């Protein structure tokens, strides 16, 4: 049986295309910024925060999400956001991740003196600074470090989410709340496209996150249609807390190029539509369609175990069935701080618990690069992907990793 040394996993070029900025701060930076801004924390040191907030395991999704109220509270000015983005890129690059797509919900961070242009500009600036620094030290033929930015809308939101949302809901106080939510996501994607085109920021994708049940992605189809018409790639959080229907809607109504999580793709008990008589066949047909269309699923193993109490044994995760179905997957961290993970940890978790050969691992890693939303021309992307494949093969040869 093929073994994969930790050193090999660190050296191969990798991607992380499902990576939330507000879930991936350095804990030391959170403590420093909280002290500076007067944001109360439940503990004053790293150990205390890891015992009370950022734990290895969580009792529920609500407990998992608790830490985000702390991280977003310190992400309210350009200097802080730029620093957090820079450090995230550094931490990712340091473990051999060559390409990251960092996602955030800008509307959570907007303030009167910190407009969306500055929020996204700060993220782009921080990531680009790290990219330039790391690329100066590249060896010959070594693939460069790079990044993209994905903007996230919220399936559900209200005026308590942030000052921007409060103002937006007050402005539309005579409208139905669901209509205001749709307008908020449309406003976000319009702004993202305009900022991308006018300022050249590396904004590469649009996403929607938040509670799935009761808030289908199709409610935001106008925003996705706008992204589609303006050549902004689309990914959708789907199948994380709701079943195959959520994934189907993401693909058919929102033009999804990738799916975030997809955990419940094969879960028959999570299919609620009474018109679907054969639930097993429905899930399998959807899986076949996803595989055939090469719609990549952004798999976040650790996060899924932490947020879904049904899956306490990693071997119960749907990754095994995804691989059997021939679905394109890419291993991602989701939230490096909140989930206390890295890409190398995610790879190790997968390799230790699922039948993944040397050839299959290579395919999975390459999918991350091929199905990325990388900024620039198609020819540039192909050249970049080729350089990553060649570097992977050279590392595999060094460690004797075969098919």
HUCOR-V840560 format. One record per pair of residues at least 12 apart in sequence whose C-alpha atoms are under 10 Angstrom apart, sorted by the first residue. I is the first residue (numbers start at 1). J is the second residue. If there is no record, write none. Layout:
I:J
I:J
This chain:
1:355
1:357
1:358
2:351
2:356
2:357
2:358
2:400
2:401
2:402
2:403
3:351
3:352
3:357
3:358
3:399
3:400
3:401
3:402
4:347
4:348
4:351
4:352
4:357
4:358
4:361
4:396
4:399
4:400
4:401
5:348
5:399
5:401
6:344
6:345
6:347
6:348
7:95
7:344
7:395
7:399
8:344
8:392
8:395
8:396
8:398
8:399
8:400
8:401
9:95
9:96
9:343
9:344
9:345
9:347
9:348
9:395
9:396
10:94
10:95
10:96
10:97
10:343
10:344
10:345
10:347
11:94
11:95
11:96
11:97
11:344
11:391
11:392
11:395
11:396
12:95
12:96
12:97
12:98
12:344
12:362
12:365
12:388
12:389
12:391
12:392
12:393
12:394
12:395
12:396
13:93
13:95
13:96
13:97
13:98
13:99
13:142
13:143
13:144
13:145
13:365
13:366
13:369
13:387
13:388
13:389
13:390
13:391
13:392
13:393
13:395
14:92
14:93
14:95
14:96
14:97
14:98
14:99
14:100
14:330
14:331
14:332
14:343
14:344
14:347
14:364
14:365
14:366
14:367
14:368
14:369
14:388
14:392
15:92
15:93
15:96
15:97
15:98
15:99
15:100
15:101
15:145
15:146
15:147
15:330
15:331
15:332
15:333
15:343
15:365
15:366
15:367
15:368
15:369
15:372
16:92
16:97
16:98
16:99
16:100
16:101
16:102
16:147
16:298
16:330
16:331
16:332
16:333
16:334
16:342
16:343
16:365
16:368
16:369
16:372
17:99
17:100
17:101
17:102
17:103
17:147
17:148
17:149
17:150
17:258
17:260
17:298
17:299
17:330
17:331
17:332
17:333
17:334
17:368
17:369
17:371
17:372
17:373
18:100
18:101
18:102
18:103
18:150
18:235
18:237
18:259
18:260
18:261
18:297
18:298
18:299
18:300
18:330
18:331
18:332
18:333
18:334
18:335
19:88
19:100
19:101
19:102
19:103
19:104
19:149
19:150
19:298
19:300
19:332
19:333
19:334
19:335
19:336
20:88
20:101
20:102
20:103
20:104
20:105
20:150
20:152
20:333
20:334
20:335
20:336
20:337
20:338
21:71
21:72
21:75
21:81
21:84
21:85
21:88
21:89
21:101
21:102
21:103
21:104
21:105
21:123
21:149
21:334
21:335
21:336
21:337
22:67
22:68
22:69
22:70
22:71
22:72
22:73
22:74
22:75
22:81
22:84
22:85
22:102
22:103
22:104
22:105
22:108
22:335
22:336
22:337
22:338
23:54
23:65
23:67
23:68
23:70
23:71
23:72
23:103
23:104
23:333
23:334
23:335
23:336
23:337
23:338
23:339
23:340
24:68
24:71
24:84
24:85
24:87
24:88
24:91
24:102
24:333
24:334
24:335
24:336
24:337
24:338
24:339
24:340
24:341
25:71
25:81
25:83
25:84
25:85
25:87
25:88
25:91
25:335
25:336
25:337
25:338
26:46
26:84
26:87
26:88
26:91
26:336
26:337
27:45
27:46
27:47
27:49
27:50
27:54
27:71
27:337
27:338
28:45
28:46
29:71
29:74
29:80
29:83
29:84
29:87
30:46
30:70
30:71
30:72
30:73
30:74
30:75
30:80
30:84
31:43
31:44
31:45
31:46
31:49
31:70
31:71
31:74
32:44
32:45
32:74
33:71
33:73
33:74
33:75
33:80
34:70
34:71
34:73
34:74
34:75
35:74
36:74
37:73
37:74
37:76
38:73
38:74
39:70
39:71
39:73
39:74
40:70
40:73
41:53
41:67
41:70
42:70
49:67
50:337
50:338
50:340
52:67
53:65
53:66
53:67
53:68
53:70
53:338
54:66
54:67
54:68
54:337
54:338
54:339
54:340
55:67
55:306
55:337
55:338
55:339
55:340
56:302
56:303
56:306
56:338
56:339
56:340
56:341
57:302
57:303
57:305
57:306
57:307
57:312
57:338
57:339
57:340
58:303
58:305
58:306
58:307
58:308
58:309
58:339
59:306
59:307
59:308
59:309
60:306
60:307
60:308
60:309
61:241
61:303
61:304
61:306
61:307
61:308
61:309
62:307
63:306
63:307
64:303
64:306
64:307
64:338
64:339
65:307
65:338
66:338
67:337
67:338
68:338
69:161
71:337
71:338
72:105
72:108
72:109
72:162
73:108
73:109
73:162
74:109
75:108
75:109
75:110
75:119
76:108
76:109
76:110
76:111
76:113
76:114
76:119
77:109
77:110
77:111
77:113
77:114
77:115
77:118
77:119
77:122
78:109
78:113
78:114
78:115
78:118
78:119
78:120
78:121
78:122
78:123
78:125
78:126
79:119
79:122
79:123
79:126
80:122
80:123
80:126
81:109
81:118
81:119
81:120
81:121
81:122
81:123
81:124
81:125
81:126
82:118
82:119
82:120
82:121
82:122
82:123
82:124
82:125
82:126
82:127
82:128
82:129
83:122
83:123
83:125
83:126
83:127
83:129
84:122
84:123
84:126
84:127
85:102
85:122
85:123
85:124
85:125
85:126
85:127
85:128
85:129
85:130
86:122
86:123
86:124
86:125
86:126
86:127
86:128
86:129
86:130
86:131
87:126
87:127
87:129
87:130
88:100
88:102
88:126
88:127
88:130
88:336
89:101
89:102
89:126
89:127
89:128
89:129
89:130
89:131
89:134
89:145
89:146
89:147
90:126
90:127
90:129
90:130
90:131
90:133
90:134
91:130
91:336
91:342
92:145
92:336
92:342
92:343
92:344
93:130
93:131
93:134
93:145
93:146
94:134
95:342
95:343
95:344
96:145
96:343
96:344
97:145
97:146
97:342
97:343
97:344
98:131
98:134
98:143
98:144
98:145
98:146
98:147
98:369
98:388
99:131
99:143
99:144
99:145
99:146
99:147
99:148
99:368
99:369
99:372
99:374
99:388
100:127
100:145
100:146
100:147
100:148
100:149
100:332
100:368
100:369
100:372
100:373
100:374
101:146
101:147
101:148
101:149
101:150
101:202
101:203
101:204
101:205
101:372
101:373
101:374
102:123
102:124
102:127
102:147
102:148
102:149
102:150
102:151
102:203
102:204
102:205
102:334
103:123
103:148
103:149
103:150
103:151
103:152
103:203
103:204
103:205
103:206
103:207
103:334
104:119
104:120
104:123
104:149
104:150
104:151
104:152
104:153
104:206
104:207
104:209
105:119
105:120
105:150
105:151
105:152
105:153
105:154
105:188
105:206
105:207
105:208
105:209
106:118
106:119
106:120
106:123
106:150
106:151
106:152
106:153
106:164
106:188
106:192
107:119
107:151
107:152
107:153
107:154
107:161
107:162
107:163
107:164
107:165
107:184
107:185
107:187
107:188
108:152
108:153
108:154
108:161
108:162
108:163
108:164
108:165
109:161
109:162
109:163
109:164
109:165
110:162
110:163
110:164
110:165
111:162
111:163
111:164
112:163
112:164
115:164
116:188
116:191
116:192
116:195
117:191
117:192
117:194
117:195
117:196
117:199
117:201
118:195
120:149
120:150
120:151
120:192
120:195
120:196
120:201
120:202
120:203
121:195
121:196
121:199
121:200
121:201
121:202
121:203
123:148
123:149
123:201
123:202
124:147
124:148
124:149
124:200
124:201
124:202
124:203
125:201
125:202
127:146
127:147
127:148
127:149
127:202
128:145
128:146
128:147
128:148
128:201
128:202
130:145
130:146
130:147
131:144
131:145
131:146
131:147
132:144
132:145
132:146
133:145
134:146
141:387
141:388
141:390
141:391
142:387
142:388
142:390
142:391
142:392
143:383
143:384
143:385
143:386
143:387
143:388
143:389
143:390
143:391
143:392
144:384
144:387
144:388
146:374
146:375
146:384
147:202
147:203
147:204
147:372
147:373
147:374
147:375
148:201
148:202
148:203
148:204
148:205
148:372
148:373
148:374
148:375
149:201
149:202
149:203
149:204
149:205
149:206
149:373
149:374
149:375
150:192
150:202
150:203
150:204
150:205
150:206
150:207
150:208
150:232
150:233
150:234
150:235
150:373
151:185
151:188
151:189
151:192
151:203
151:204
151:205
151:206
151:207
151:208
151:234
152:185
152:188
152:189
152:205
152:206
152:207
152:208
152:209
152:210
152:235
152:236
152:237
153:181
153:182
153:184
153:185
153:186
153:187
153:188
153:189
153:206
153:207
153:208
153:209
153:210
153:220
153:223
153:236
154:181
154:182
154:184
154:185
154:207
154:208
154:209
154:210
154:211
154:215
154:217
154:220
155:178
155:181
155:182
155:184
155:185
155:207
155:208
155:209
155:210
155:211
155:212
155:213
155:214
155:215
155:216
155:217
155:218
155:219
155:220
155:237
156:177
156:178
156:180
156:181
156:182
156:208
156:209
156:210
156:211
156:212
156:214
156:215
156:216
157:169
157:177
157:178
157:180
157:181
157:182
157:184
157:210
157:211
158:177
158:178
158:180
158:181
164:184
165:180
165:181
165:184
168:180
168:181
168:183
168:184
169:181
169:184
178:215
178:219
178:220
179:219
179:220
181:219
181:220
182:217
182:218
182:219
182:220
182:221
182:222
182:223
183:220
183:222
183:223
184:220
184:223
185:206
185:207
185:208
185:219
185:220
185:221
185:222
185:223
185:224
186:220
186:221
186:222
186:223
186:224
186:225
186:226
186:227
187:223
188:206
188:223
189:205
189:206
189:207
189:222
189:223
189:224
189:225
189:226
189:227
189:230
189:232
190:223
190:226
190:227
190:230
192:204
192:205
192:206
192:227
192:232
193:205
193:206
193:226
193:227
193:230
193:231
193:232
194:230
196:232
197:230
201:375
202:374
202:375
202:376
203:232
203:233
203:373
203:374
203:375
204:231
204:232
204:233
204:234
204:372
204:373
204:374
204:375
204:376
205:227
205:228
205:231
205:232
205:233
205:234
205:235
205:257
205:372
205:373
205:374
205:375
206:223
206:224
206:227
206:228
206:232
206:233
206:234
206:235
206:236
206:256
207:223
207:224
207:227
207:233
207:234
207:235
207:236
207:237
207:254
207:256
207:258
207:259
207:260
208:220
208:223
208:224
208:234
208:235
208:236
208:237
208:238
208:250
208:260
209:235
209:236
209:237
209:238
209:260
210:237
210:238
210:240
210:241
211:237
211:238
211:240
211:241
211:242
212:237
212:238
212:239
212:240
212:241
212:242
212:243
212:246
213:241
213:242
213:243
213:246
214:242
215:246
216:238
216:242
216:245
216:246
216:247
216:249
216:250
217:236
217:237
217:238
217:246
217:247
217:249
217:250
217:251
217:253
217:254
218:246
218:249
218:250
218:251
218:252
218:253
218:254
219:253
219:254
220:253
220:254
221:249
221:250
221:252
221:253
221:254
221:255
222:253
222:254
223:254
224:236
224:250
224:253
224:254
224:255
224:256
225:253
225:254
225:255
227:254
227:255
228:254
228:255
228:256
232:373
233:255
233:256
233:257
233:258
233:372
233:373
233:374
234:250
234:251
234:254
234:255
234:256
234:257
234:258
234:259
234:373
235:250
235:251
235:254
235:255
235:256
235:257
235:258
235:259
235:260
235:295
235:296
235:297
235:298
235:373
236:249
236:250
236:251
236:254
236:255
236:256
236:257
236:258
236:259
236:260
236:261
236:262
236:297
236:298
237:250
237:256
237:258
237:259
237:260
237:261
237:262
237:297
237:298
238:250
238:251
238:258
238:259
238:260
238:261
238:262
238:263
238:264
238:265
238:297
239:259
239:260
239:261
239:262
239:263
239:264
239:265
239:266
239:267
239:270
240:259
240:260
240:261
240:262
240:263
240:264
240:265
240:300
240:303
240:304
240:307
240:308
241:261
241:262
241:263
241:264
241:270
241:304
241:307
241:308
242:262
242:263
242:264
242:265
242:267
242:269
242:270
242:271
242:272
243:262
243:263
243:264
243:265
243:266
243:267
243:268
243:269
243:270
243:271
243:272
243:283
244:262
244:263
244:264
244:265
244:266
244:267
244:268
244:269
244:270
244:271
244:272
244:279
244:282
244:283
244:284
244:286
244:287
245:264
245:265
245:270
245:271
245:272
245:273
245:276
245:282
245:283
245:286
246:262
246:264
246:265
246:270
246:271
247:259
247:260
247:261
247:262
247:263
247:264
247:265
247:283
247:286
247:287
247:290
248:265
248:283
248:286
248:287
248:289
248:290
251:290
251:295
256:295
256:296
257:290
257:293
257:294
257:295
257:296
257:297
257:371
257:372
257:373
258:290
258:294
258:295
258:296
258:297
258:298
258:328
258:329
258:371
258:372
258:373
259:290
259:295
259:296
259:297
259:298
259:299
259:329
260:296
260:297
260:298
260:299
260:300
260:332
260:334
261:296
261:297
261:298
261:299
261:300
261:301
261:303
261:304
261:319
261:329
261:330
261:331
261:332
261:334
262:296
262:297
262:298
262:299
262:300
262:304
262:318
262:319
262:322
262:329
263:297
263:298
263:299
263:300
263:301
263:304
263:305
263:308
263:311
263:317
263:318
263:319
263:322
264:283
264:317
264:318
265:282
265:283
265:284
265:286
265:287
265:318
265:319
265:321
265:322
266:279
266:280
266:281
266:282
266:283
266:284
266:286
266:287
266:317
266:318
266:321
266:322
267:279
267:280
267:283
267:318
268:280
268:281
268:282
268:283
271:283
284:321
284:325
287:321
287:322
287:325
287:326
287:327
288:322
288:325
288:326
288:327
289:325
289:327
290:322
290:325
290:326
290:327
290:328
291:322
291:323
291:325
291:326
291:327
291:328
291:329
292:325
292:326
292:327
292:328
293:327
293:328
294:326
294:327
294:328
294:329
294:367
294:371
295:327
295:328
295:329
295:371
296:327
296:328
296:329
296:330
296:364
296:367
296:368
296:370
296:371
296:372
297:319
297:322
297:327
297:328
297:329
297:330
297:331
297:332
297:367
297:368
297:371
298:328
298:329
298:330
298:331
298:332
298:333
298:334
298:368
299:318
299:319
299:322
299:328
299:329
299:330
299:331
299:332
299:333
299:334
299:346
300:319
300:330
300:331
300:332
300:333
300:334
300:335
300:339
300:341
300:343
300:346
301:314
301:317
301:318
301:319
301:331
301:332
301:333
301:334
301:339
301:341
301:345
301:346
301:347
301:349
301:350
302:314
302:332
302:333
302:334
302:335
302:336
302:339
302:340
302:341
302:342
302:345
302:346
302:349
302:350
303:332
303:333
303:334
303:335
303:336
303:338
303:339
303:340
303:341
303:346
304:317
304:334
304:339
305:317
305:339
306:338
306:339
307:339
313:353
314:349
314:350
314:352
314:353
314:354
315:349
315:350
315:352
315:353
315:354
316:353
317:353
317:354
319:350
319:354
320:350
320:353
320:354
320:355
320:356
323:354
323:355
323:356
323:360
323:364
324:355
327:364
328:363
328:364
328:366
328:367
328:368
328:371
329:363
329:364
329:365
329:366
329:367
329:368
329:371
330:347
330:361
330:363
330:364
330:365
330:366
330:367
330:368
330:369
330:371
330:372
331:343
331:344
331:345
331:346
331:347
331:350
331:364
331:365
331:367
331:368
332:344
332:345
332:346
332:347
332:368
333:345
333:346
333:347
347:361
347:365
357:401
357:402
357:403
358:396
358:401
358:402
358:403
359:401
359:402
359:403
360:403
361:403
362:389
362:392
362:393
362:396
362:401
362:402
362:403
363:389
365:388
365:389
365:392
366:385
366:386
366:388
366:389
366:392
367:385
368:385
369:381
369:382
369:384
369:385
369:386
369:388
369:389
370:382
370:384
370:385
370:386
371:385
372:385
